[in-house]
Amino acid sequence: MKTISEAVNERLSRINNIKEVNKEDVIDAVYEKFPELKKIDSQLIEVRAEKLIASIEHDTDPMEALNKREADLLSEREKFLLDNNIRDDFDSTRAICRKCNDTGYVKTNDGRSVVCPDCMKDAVNEVFDASGLKDYSTFTLKSFDLEYYEDKGARREKFNKLQKVMTRKSDTSIMILNGTVASGKTYLAVISCKYAIIQGFSAHYLKADRLYELTEEQLDDLKTYDYIVIDDYVPEITRVYKNATNLHALLEARTASNLPTVIVSSMPLAELVDGSEERIAGKLRGAGTL
């Protein structure tokens, strides 16, 4: 499974390749129009190569003359660029994305670092799809409405608590997000995952009754993810051996590493503990509630 940091790094690598090609194209065009400048730059390269060789060989005799020659060429170059209205950084790489300066991340007004919404939009959508969120494209941060399901204050409080969970600021690594049927629990859970991803965290959303589908490789990945959400949890799913085994392995590893795991259910914690398979119940007993 691909994390947002991996997707961003892939695109940054492509961007850097594009920048290098663009730089070479600009240099070739400038040299074609101004062969005198190309000659000056070639001479500068030769002088600097001679200086490097002299330095390696500890030969100080020619250094004074080489330093003067380099300074004269730099002065000649500067004047040529100015006289011909050529940018002094024409031979440098230039950022493609003005918003993030090709870093892949930008700062929000409150100082948080988030994935650049301009040049990394495709990376974010790719990771959303790979993180169990493919069916929730309409659940967007922009359309997120705190008043849609419940009272605004309570909904805001739950969302703020989820933010604390994903940044490991809660008292326990396992948290239960409770709510009645159709109270908007899934919406909150999905939005929290998307929110985590755009902040650069590795996050994943999965349904409790599909835990048995996890491969060994996927299970190992999720054991180390920064934040995961397990939705629609009911004790009955632990009667399926593979569901119970995978869930126990996840909770065991993530609790040991203090990694936040949110379990979403319409049932109160006491009922989840009483009805779950013994190994799972033991983990849920120490869970917090949202």
Buried (B, 14 or more C-beta within 10 A) or exposed (E): BBBBBBBBEEBBEEBEEEBEEEBEEBBEEBBEEBEEBBEBBEBBEEBEEBBEEBEEEEEEEEEEEBEEBBEEBEEBBEEBBEEEEBEEEBBEBEEBBEEBEBBBBBEEEEEEEBBBEEBBEEBBBBBBBBBBBEEBEEBEEEEBEBEEBBEEEEBEEBBEBBBBBBBEEBEBBBBBBBBEEEBBBBBBBBBBBBBBBBBBBBBBBBBBBBBBEBEEEBBEBBBEBBBBBBBBBBBEBBEBEEBBBBBBBBBBBBBEEEBBBBBBBBBEBEEBBEBBBEBBBBBBEEBBEB
